[in-house]
């Protein structure tokens, strides 16, 4: 099979265009946030709604004060606080789930829009 210059140029152009499309991040992810991020935020807010429904003391003002007192932890610091809660027996039952007190506060903060 013989390949013409035109066929080679068209194939090379398609290859370059495909590679460039894969190398650039999708516009939807950069402008609107990733679907995974939105799903995670929605799930945290749903859990926060359940926490607030089970404990009326988790008002927006109380959650904001407690969350800011903790320094709005995330990542490893949040994981360490949660582990310390479980080790210290500071757990709460919310809709059948056993959650650390810090987790309940984090979910309530996400529900009230205080976590960001």
N, CA, C and O atoms as a DFTB+ gen file, in Angstrom:
464 C
 N C O
     1  1       0.849      -1.175       0.000
     2  2       0.000       0.000       0.000
     3  2       0.893       1.234       0.000
     4  3       1.822       1.354       0.798
     5  1       0.590       2.135      -0.903
     6  2       1.380       3.351      -1.044
     7  2       0.655       4.499      -0.353
     8  3      -0.554       4.663      -0.516
     9  1       1.388       5.287       0.411
    10  2       0.812       6.413       1.140
    11  2       1.194       7.703       0.436
    12  3       2.379       7.973       0.245
    13  1       0.218       8.497       0.052
    14  2       0.489       9.763      -0.628
    15  2       0.863      10.825       0.396
    16  3       0.628      10.680       1.595
    17  1       1.455      11.900      -0.123
    18  2       1.804      13.018       0.770
    19  2       0.546      13.616       1.407
    20  3       0.551      13.980       2.583
    21  1      -0.505      13.712       0.637
    22  2      -1.757      14.272       1.159
    23  2      -2.308      13.392       2.281
    24  3      -2.751      13.909       3.306
    25  1      -2.286      12.080       2.100
    26  2      -2.755      11.157       3.132
    27  2      -1.901      11.214       4.382
    28  3      -2.400      11.159       5.506
    29  1      -0.561      11.329       4.152
    30  2       0.345      11.436       5.295
    31  2       0.090      12.731       6.073
    32  3       0.050      12.725       7.304
    33  1      -0.084      13.846       5.341
    34  2      -0.324      15.138       5.991
    35  2      -1.645      15.127       6.761
    36  3      -1.727      15.649       7.873
    37  1      -2.668      14.533       6.164
    38  2      -3.965      14.465       6.849
    39  2      -3.862      13.608       8.105
    40  3      -4.417      13.971       9.142
    41  1      -3.172      12.496       8.032
    42  2      -3.010      11.626       9.197
    43  2      -2.191      12.282      10.291
    44  3      -2.523      12.183      11.472
    45  1      -1.103      12.963       9.890
    46  2      -0.262      13.646      10.880
    47  2      -1.031      14.783      11.544
    48  3      -0.920      14.997      12.751
    49  1      -1.820      15.519      10.734
    50  2      -2.621      16.609      11.299
    51  2      -3.649      16.098      12.291
    52  3      -3.856      16.699      13.346
    53  1      -4.294      14.989      11.953
    54  2      -5.281      14.402      12.865
    55  2      -4.622      13.921      14.143
    56  3      -5.175      14.076      15.232
    57  1      -3.435      13.335      14.009
    58  2      -2.708      12.857      15.188
    59  2      -2.327      14.015      16.096
    60  3      -2.478      13.927      17.314
    61  1      -1.830      15.106      15.506
    62  2      -1.458      16.276      16.307
    63  2      -2.673      16.912      16.969
    64  3      -2.613      17.309      18.133
    65  1      -3.772      17.010      16.233
    66  2      -4.987      17.603      16.807
    67  2      -5.527      16.742      17.945
    68  3      -5.967      17.267      18.968
    69  1      -5.494      15.436      17.770
    70  2      -5.950      14.537      18.834
    71  2      -5.066      14.621      20.060
    72  3      -5.557      14.619      21.189
    73  1      -3.752      14.697      19.841
    74  2      -2.815      14.822      20.965
    75  2      -2.995      16.125      21.706
    76  3      -2.931      16.163      22.935
    77  1      -3.225      17.212      20.951
    78  2      -3.439      18.511      21.594
    79  2      -4.728      18.508      22.396
    80  3      -4.788      19.100      23.473
    81  1      -5.758      17.850      21.884
    82  2      -7.034      17.793      22.613
    83  2      -6.886      17.010      23.910
    84  3      -7.523      17.338      24.911
    85  1      -6.055      15.982      23.895
    86  2      -5.842      15.207      25.121
    87  2      -4.965      15.952      26.115
    88  3      -5.115      15.786      27.326
    89  1      -4.046      16.775      25.608
    90  2      -3.119      17.482      26.489
    91  2      -3.787      18.660      27.189
    92  3      -3.400      19.014      28.303
    93  1      -4.783      19.272      26.554
    94  2      -5.455      20.418      27.163
    95  2      -6.546      19.937      28.116
    96  3      -7.274      18.996      27.799
    97  1      -6.664      20.568      29.270
    98  2      -7.733      20.154      30.187
    99  2      -9.098      20.507      29.613
   100  3      -9.241      21.527      28.939
   101  1     -10.083      19.690      29.869
   102  2     -11.422      20.004      29.363
   103  2     -11.934      21.318      29.933
   104  3     -11.729      21.616      31.110
   105  1     -12.598      22.095      29.098
   106  2     -13.115      23.395      29.521
   107  2     -14.109      23.226      30.648
   108  3     -14.143      24.040      31.572
   109  1     -14.913      22.189      30.588
   110  2     -15.919      21.968      31.622
   111  2     -15.282      21.812      32.995
   112  3     -15.824      22.299      33.987
   113  1     -14.149      21.146      33.064
   114  2     -13.480      20.956      34.352
   115  2     -12.847      22.251      34.845
   116  3     -12.860      22.517      36.047
   117  1     -12.300      23.052      33.958
   118  2     -11.602      24.245      34.413
   119  2     -12.548      25.385      34.736
   120  3     -12.275      26.166      35.648
   121  1     -13.665      25.504      34.008
   122  2     -14.583      26.610      34.246
   123  2     -15.608      26.313      35.336
   124  3     -15.993      27.211      36.086
   125  1     -16.045      25.082      35.428
   126  2     -17.138      24.750      36.334
   127  2     -16.706      23.867      37.497
   128  3     -17.543      23.507      38.325
   129  1     -15.447      23.510      37.585
   130  2     -15.022      22.546      38.582
   131  2     -15.288      21.143      38.071
   132  3     -16.129      20.938      37.196
   133  1     -14.584      20.204      38.609
   134  2     -14.744      18.833      38.120
   135  2     -16.046      18.234      38.627
   136  3     -16.530      18.620      39.691
   137  1     -16.618      17.302      37.885
   138  2     -17.837      16.635      38.361
   139  2     -17.594      15.901      39.681
   140  3     -18.485      15.818      40.527
   141  1     -16.389      15.375      39.848
   142  2     -16.066      14.680      41.097
   143  2     -16.106      15.645      42.283
   144  3     -16.602      15.304      43.357
   145  1     -15.577      16.858      42.073
   146  2     -15.576      17.861      43.141
   147  2     -17.005      18.253      43.509
   148  3     -17.342      18.345      44.689
   149  1     -17.847      18.484      42.496
   150  2     -19.240      18.847      42.786
   151  2     -19.973      17.702      43.484
   152  3     -20.768      17.941      44.393
   153  1     -19.712      16.463      43.067
   154  2     -20.352      15.313      43.708
   155  2     -19.925      15.220      45.171
   156  3     -20.752      14.969      46.048
   157  1     -18.628      15.422      45.433
   158  2     -18.125      15.352      46.806
   159  2     -18.770      16.434      47.670
   160  3     -19.165      16.170      48.806
   161  1     -18.876      17.655      47.133
   162  2     -19.486      18.752      47.892
   163  2     -20.974      18.480      48.153
   164  3     -21.479      18.752      49.242
   165  1     -21.665      17.942      47.147
   166  2     -23.085      17.618      47.326
   167  2     -23.276      16.515      48.366
   168  3     -24.197      16.572      49.182
   169  1     -22.395      15.509      48.329
   170  2     -22.499      14.413      49.295
   171  2     -22.236      14.917      50.711
   172  3     -22.932      14.525      51.647
   173  1     -21.229      15.790      50.875
   174  2     -20.950      16.339      52.205
   175  2     -22.121      17.183      52.704
   176  3     -22.473      17.125      53.882
   177  1     -22.720      17.960      51.815
   178  2     -23.872      18.778      52.218
   179  2     -25.060      17.899      52.597
   180  3     -25.795      18.225      53.529
   181  1     -25.257      16.791      51.886
   182  2     -26.354      15.870      52.227
   183  2     -26.131      15.252      53.599
   184  3     -27.063      15.146      54.396
   185  1     -24.902      14.845      53.875
   186  2     -24.598      14.312      55.205
   187  2     -24.767      15.398      56.268
   188  3     -25.253      15.135      57.368
   189  1     -24.359      16.620      55.925
   190  2     -24.527      17.732      56.855
   191  2     -25.982      18.000      57.164
   192  3     -26.328      18.315      58.302
   193  1     -26.841      17.879      56.159
   194  2     -28.283      18.061      56.380
   195  2     -28.794      17.029      57.375
   196  3     -29.594      17.350      58.254
   197  1     -28.331      15.787      57.237
   198  2     -28.744      14.732      58.173
   199  2     -28.235      15.040      59.574
   200  3     -28.946      14.814      60.554
   201  1     -27.020      15.552      59.681
   202  2     -26.457      15.885      61.001
   203  2     -27.257      16.999      61.665
   204  3     -27.579      16.922      62.851
   205  1     -27.573      18.031      60.896
   206  2     -28.327      19.168      61.443
   207  2     -29.736      18.739      61.824
   208  3     -30.277      19.200      62.829
   209  1     -30.333      17.854      61.023
   210  2     -31.680      17.369      61.325
   211  2     -31.687      16.573      62.634
   212  3     -32.652      16.640      63.395
   213  1     -30.613      15.822      62.897
   214  2     -30.553      15.001      64.110
   215  2     -30.134      15.792      65.346
   216  3     -30.396      15.364      66.470
   217  1     -29.490      16.935      65.151
   218  2     -29.017      17.718      66.293
   219  2     -29.307      19.197      66.046
   220  3     -28.561      19.865      65.329
   221  1     -30.387      19.713      66.637
   222  2     -30.746      21.119      66.422
   223  2     -29.705      22.103      66.959
   224  3     -29.744      23.283      66.610
   225  1     -28.778      21.643      67.801
   226  2     -27.737      22.532      68.328
   227  2     -26.723      22.912      67.246
   228  3     -25.892      23.795      67.460
   229  1     -26.788      22.251      66.087
   230  2     -25.853      22.557      65.003
   231  2     -26.402      23.675      64.118
   232  3     -26.550      23.518      62.906
   233  1     -26.696      24.798      64.752
   234  2     -27.173      25.955      63.989
   235  2     -26.012      26.541      63.192
   236  3     -24.850      26.234      63.455
   237  1     -26.332      27.371      62.235
   238  2     -25.294      27.971      61.386
   239  2     -24.272      28.742      62.206
   240  3     -23.070      28.617      61.971
   241  1     -24.734      29.537      63.165
   242  2     -23.810      30.342      63.978
   243  2     -22.928      29.466      64.860
   244  3     -21.732      29.724      64.999
   245  1     -23.520      28.426      65.460
   246  2     -22.740      27.540      66.326
   247  2     -21.697      26.766      65.518
   248  3     -20.555      26.607      65.948
   249  1     -22.103      26.293      64.357
   250  2     -21.174      25.546      63.505
   251  2     -20.053      26.458      63.032
   252  3     -18.887      26.066      63.043
   253  1     -20.400      27.675      62.615
   254  2     -19.369      28.614      62.158
   255  2     -18.351      28.882      63.260
   256  3     -17.146      28.870      63.011
   257  1     -18.832      29.122      64.474
   258  2     -17.917      29.410      65.582
   259  2     -17.012      28.208      65.886
   260  3     -15.801      28.362      66.045
   261  1     -17.602      27.020      65.966
   262  2     -16.807      25.832      66.273
   263  2     -15.829      25.490      65.153
   264  3     -14.690      25.101      65.413
   265  1     -16.275      25.634      63.910
   266  2     -15.426      25.296      62.766
   267  2     -14.232      26.244      62.677
   268  3     -13.108      25.818      62.410
   269  1     -14.487      27.529      62.902
   270  2     -13.385      28.495      62.873
   271  2     -12.463      28.316      64.079
   272  3     -11.262      28.567      63.980
   273  1     -13.013      27.887      65.210
   274  2     -12.174      27.623      66.391
   275  2     -11.201      26.473      66.119
   276  3     -10.089      26.460      66.648
   277  1     -11.619      25.512      65.297
   278  2     -10.732      24.408      64.923
   279  2      -9.720      24.825      63.851
   280  3      -8.789      24.075      63.555
   281  1      -9.894      25.997      63.279
   282  2      -8.998      26.454      62.234
   283  2      -9.351      25.935      60.857
   284  3      -8.496      25.873      59.974
   285  1     -10.623      25.557      60.664
   286  2     -11.107      25.039      59.382
   287  2     -10.173      23.970      58.819
   288  3      -9.599      24.151      57.746
   289  1     -10.019      22.857      59.540
   290  2      -9.043      21.836      59.135
   291  2      -9.453      21.107      57.857
   292  3     -10.636      20.991      57.537
   293  1      -8.457      20.629      57.150
   294  2      -8.708      19.773      55.992
   295  2      -7.517      18.831      55.825
   296  3      -6.480      19.005      56.466
   297  1      -7.675      17.861      54.983
   298  2      -6.588      16.940      54.684
   299  2      -6.106      16.151      55.892
   300  3      -6.898      15.562      56.627
   301  1      -4.804      16.152      56.081
   302  2      -4.199      15.357      57.146
   303  2      -4.601      15.849      58.537
   304  3      -4.777      15.048      59.456
   305  1      -4.743      17.144      58.686
   306  2      -5.133      17.680      60.004
   307  2      -6.541      17.231      60.377
   308  3      -6.794      16.864      61.525
   309  1      -7.452      17.258      59.418
   310  2      -8.809      16.787      59.667
   311  2      -8.802      15.297      59.986
   312  3      -9.504      14.855      60.895
   313  1      -8.017      14.522      59.251
   314  2      -7.923      13.081      59.502
   315  2      -7.375      12.809      60.905
   316  3      -7.832      11.887      61.580
   317  1      -6.397      13.607      61.343
   318  2      -5.834      13.432      62.684
   319  2      -6.869      13.762      63.761
   320  3      -6.950      13.068      64.774
   321  1      -7.655      14.811      63.549
   322  2      -8.700      15.170      64.512
   323  2      -9.774      14.088      64.584
   324  3     -10.263      13.766      65.667
   325  1     -10.136      13.532      63.442
   326  2     -11.140      12.466      63.401
   327  2     -10.609      11.227      64.125
   328  3     -11.331      10.603      64.903
   329  1      -9.349      10.875      63.868
   330  2      -8.749       9.720      64.540
   331  2      -8.700       9.936      66.053
   332  3      -8.945       9.010      66.826
   333  1      -8.385      11.155      66.468
   334  2      -8.349      11.459      67.905
   335  2      -9.756      11.364      68.513
   336  3      -9.910      10.914      69.648
   337  1     -10.768      11.780      67.770
   338  2     -12.142      11.661      68.251
   339  2     -12.511      10.197      68.469
   340  3     -13.081       9.845      69.502
   341  1     -12.188       9.346      67.498
   342  2     -12.509       7.925      67.645
   343  2     -11.729       7.313      68.797
   344  3     -12.273       6.513      69.558
   345  1     -10.462       7.679      68.932
   346  2      -9.642       7.146      70.033
   347  2     -10.170       7.602      71.383
   348  3     -10.103       6.862      72.364
   349  1     -10.697       8.826      71.434
   350  2     -11.217       9.370      72.684
   351  2     -12.676       9.030      72.935
   352  3     -13.243       9.432      73.951
   353  1     -13.284       8.298      72.023
   354  2     -14.679       7.909      72.211
   355  2     -15.675       9.017      71.918
   356  3     -16.838       8.922      72.308
   357  1     -15.232      10.070      71.233
   358  2     -16.131      11.184      70.895
   359  2     -16.781      10.881      69.546
   360  3     -16.397      11.428      68.512
   361  1     -17.772       9.997      69.588
   362  2     -18.461       9.595      68.366
   363  2     -19.944       9.867      68.515
   364  3     -20.481       9.930      69.622
   365  1     -20.596      10.028      67.362
   366  2     -22.028      10.297      67.358
   367  2     -22.672       9.405      66.318
   368  3     -22.067       9.072      65.300
   369  1     -23.897       9.026      66.586
   370  2     -24.641       8.206      65.639
   371  2     -25.622       9.101      64.885
   372  3     -26.505       9.727      65.472
   373  1     -25.439       9.139      63.566
   374  2     -26.293       9.948      62.699
   375  2     -26.865       9.038      61.622
   376  3     -26.121       8.515      60.793
   377  1     -28.160       8.849      61.627
   378  2     -28.833       7.997      60.634
   379  2     -28.167       6.628      60.492
   380  3     -28.017       6.120      59.380
   381  1     -27.774       6.041      61.602
   382  2     -27.173       4.711      61.579
   383  2     -25.671       4.700      61.352
   384  3     -25.055       3.637      61.419
   385  1     -25.070       5.838      61.087
   386  2     -23.630       5.927      60.886
   387  2     -22.967       6.365      62.181
   388  3     -23.503       7.206      62.901
   389  1     -21.815       5.805      62.479
   390  2     -21.005       6.265      63.602
   391  2     -19.967       7.236      63.062
   392  3     -19.083       6.858      62.293
   393  1     -20.085       8.479      63.469
   394  2     -19.197       9.531      62.979
   395  2     -18.462      10.181      64.135
   396  3     -19.001      10.305      65.235
   397  1     -17.232      10.594      63.884
   398  2     -16.483      11.361      64.872
   399  2     -17.129      12.738      65.003
   400  3     -17.740      13.238      64.058
   401  1     -16.990      13.340      66.170
   402  2     -17.586      14.669      66.391
   403  2     -17.056      15.685      65.391
   404  3     -17.798      16.557      64.939
   405  1     -15.782      15.580      65.043
   406  2     -15.207      16.502      64.062
   407  2     -15.819      16.285      62.686
   408  3     -16.021      17.245      61.942
   409  1     -16.115      15.038      62.339
   410  2     -16.769      14.754      61.058
   411  2     -18.160      15.383      61.022
   412  3     -18.548      15.992      60.025
   413  1     -18.895      15.233      62.102
   414  2     -20.240      15.824      62.170
   415  2     -20.143      17.336      61.969
   416  3     -20.939      17.925      61.238
   417  1     -19.169      17.951      62.618
   418  2     -18.978      19.395      62.483
   419  2     -18.590      19.754      61.043
   420  3     -19.076      20.747      60.503
   421  1     -17.723      18.957      60.424
   422  2     -17.299      19.231      59.046
   423  2     -18.477      19.109      58.083
   424  3     -18.632      19.937      57.186
   425  1     -19.308      18.081      58.263
   426  2     -20.466      17.904      57.396
   427  2     -21.476      19.030      57.598
   428  3     -22.050      19.533      56.632
   429  1     -21.689      19.422      58.846
   430  2     -22.615      20.524      59.130
   431  2     -22.077      21.830      58.551
   432  3     -22.846      22.656      58.061
   433  1     -20.761      22.017      58.605
   434  2     -20.156      23.219      58.019
   435  2     -20.351      23.233      56.504
   436  3     -20.604      24.287      55.921
   437  1     -20.234      22.070      55.868
   438  2     -20.467      22.001      54.420
   439  2     -21.937      22.294      54.103
   440  3     -22.236      22.969      53.118
   441  1     -22.834      21.799      54.917
   442  2     -24.263      22.036      54.709
   443  2     -24.595      23.519      54.832
   444  3     -25.345      24.062      54.021
   445  1     -24.034      24.171      55.848
   446  2     -24.315      25.586      56.083
   447  2     -23.483      26.510      55.182
   448  3     -23.685      27.724      55.190
   449  1     -22.548      25.940      54.405
   450  2     -21.713      26.765      53.529
   451  2     -20.601      27.482      54.259
   452  3     -20.115      28.515      53.797
   453  1     -20.197      26.948      55.384
   454  2     -19.167      27.559      56.216
   455  2     -17.796      26.937      55.965
   456  3     -16.777      27.541      56.298
   457  1     -17.757      25.748      55.386
   458  2     -16.516      24.979      55.279
   459  2     -15.510      25.605      54.319
   460  3     -14.306      25.403      54.481
   461  1     -15.964      26.346      53.344
   462  2     -15.035      26.875      52.328
   463  2     -14.205      28.006      52.860
   464  3     -13.378      28.559      52.135
